[in-house]
């Protein structure tokens, strides 16, 4: 399998687990607002509403823990990108600075699912 095929397979697998995460979150009372929200800065896997919180979800999947815990793949750099995309989403939807916002990670390792609520704090990226 060449790099292009491997990359396409990873995207397909990632998309499948994002769909499964959306179903799981819905069953837990989260209203899913967006799936794969993209702009020129980057992408957020899922955006949802849980009680009073607007929640931005990153979904990470690994078939096993040989390459580490999936949550560890949400690096500081990835967190910064998620925050930038979230800021843009909030601006476009007129969601003010005082809104309750949370950044969660759904980590899937094999058949084990872990939902990290409030996995990281907002990173201000303004110049």
C-alpha positions as CSV (number, residue, x, y, z in Angstrom):
1,X,0.0,0.0,0.0
2,X,1.5,3.4,-1.0
3,X,1.4,6.5,1.1
4,X,-1.6,7.9,-0.8
5,X,-3.7,4.8,-0.2
6,X,-2.6,4.6,3.5
7,X,-3.6,8.3,4.0
8,X,-7.0,7.7,2.4
9,X,-7.6,4.7,4.6
10,X,-6.7,6.7,7.7
11,X,-9.2,9.4,6.7
12,X,-11.9,6.8,6.1
13,X,-11.3,5.2,9.4
14,X,-11.2,8.5,11.2
15,X,-14.4,9.6,9.6
16,X,-16.0,6.3,10.7
17,X,-15.0,6.9,14.3
18,X,-16.2,10.5,14.1
19,X,-19.6,9.2,13.1
20,X,-19.6,6.7,15.9
21,X,-18.6,9.4,18.3
22,X,-21.4,11.6,17.2
23,X,-23.9,8.8,17.8
24,X,-22.4,8.0,21.2
25,X,-22.5,11.7,22.2
26,X,-26.1,12.0,21.0
27,X,-27.0,9.1,23.2
28,X,-25.4,10.9,26.1
29,X,-27.6,14.0,25.6
30,X,-25.2,16.1,23.5
31,X,-26.9,17.9,20.6
32,X,-24.6,17.6,17.6
33,X,-24.5,20.9,15.7
34,X,-21.7,20.3,13.2
35,X,-19.6,17.4,11.9
36,X,-16.3,18.1,10.3
37,X,-16.5,21.9,10.5
38,X,-13.7,23.2,8.2
39,X,-12.3,26.5,7.3
40,X,-9.0,27.6,5.8
41,X,-7.3,27.4,9.3
42,X,-8.2,23.8,10.0
43,X,-11.0,21.5,11.1
44,X,-13.0,20.5,14.2
45,X,-14.3,16.9,14.2
46,X,-17.6,17.6,16.0
47,X,-19.3,20.6,17.6
48,X,-22.1,20.1,20.0
49,X,-24.2,21.6,22.8
50,X,-24.2,19.9,26.2
51,X,-26.4,21.7,28.7
52,X,-25.1,25.3,28.7
53,X,-21.8,24.5,27.0
54,X,-20.8,24.8,23.4
55,X,-18.4,21.9,23.0
56,X,-15.7,21.4,20.4
57,X,-14.7,17.7,20.1
58,X,-11.6,16.2,18.8
59,X,-11.9,12.4,18.0
60,X,-8.7,10.3,18.0
61,X,-8.6,6.6,17.1
62,X,-5.8,4.1,17.4
63,X,-6.3,0.3,16.9
64,X,-4.0,-0.3,19.9
65,X,-1.7,1.6,22.2
66,X,1.5,0.7,20.4
67,X,1.9,4.3,19.2
68,X,0.6,5.8,22.5
69,X,-2.7,6.8,23.9
70,X,-4.9,8.5,21.2
71,X,-5.5,11.5,23.5
72,X,-1.7,12.2,23.4
73,X,-2.0,13.0,19.7
74,X,-3.9,16.1,20.6
75,X,-0.7,18.1,20.9
76,X,-0.4,21.8,21.9
77,X,-0.1,22.7,18.2
78,X,-3.3,20.8,17.5
79,X,-5.0,22.5,20.4
80,X,-4.0,25.9,19.1
81,X,-5.5,25.1,15.7
82,X,-8.7,23.8,17.3
83,X,-9.0,27.0,19.3
84,X,-8.4,29.2,16.2
85,X,-11.1,27.3,14.3
86,X,-13.5,27.5,17.3
87,X,-12.9,31.3,17.5
88,X,-13.8,31.6,13.9
89,X,-16.9,29.4,14.3
90,X,-18.0,31.5,17.3
91,X,-17.5,34.7,15.3
92,X,-19.5,33.5,12.3
93,X,-22.3,32.4,14.6
94,X,-22.3,35.5,16.8
95,X,-21.4,33.5,19.9
96,X,-19.9,36.0,22.3
97,X,-16.8,35.8,24.5
98,X,-18.9,35.2,27.6
99,X,-20.5,31.9,26.2
100,X,-19.6,28.8,28.1
101,X,-17.2,26.8,25.8
102,X,-15.4,23.6,26.4
103,X,-12.8,21.5,24.5
104,X,-13.3,17.8,24.8
105,X,-11.4,14.8,23.4
106,X,-12.9,11.4,22.5
107,X,-10.1,8.9,22.6
108,X,-10.7,5.4,21.1
109,X,-8.1,2.8,21.6
110,X,-9.2,-0.6,20.2
111,X,-12.6,-1.1,21.7
112,X,-12.0,1.2,24.7
113,X,-13.6,4.7,24.5
114,X,-12.7,7.5,26.9
115,X,-14.4,10.9,26.9
116,X,-12.1,13.6,28.3
117,X,-14.3,16.5,29.3
118,X,-12.6,19.9,29.4
119,X,-9.4,18.2,28.0
120,X,-7.6,21.5,27.5
121,X,-8.2,25.2,28.1
122,X,-8.7,27.8,25.4
123,X,-5.4,29.0,23.9
124,X,-5.5,32.7,23.0
125,X,-3.9,33.1,19.6
126,X,-4.4,36.8,19.0
127,X,-1.5,38.9,17.8
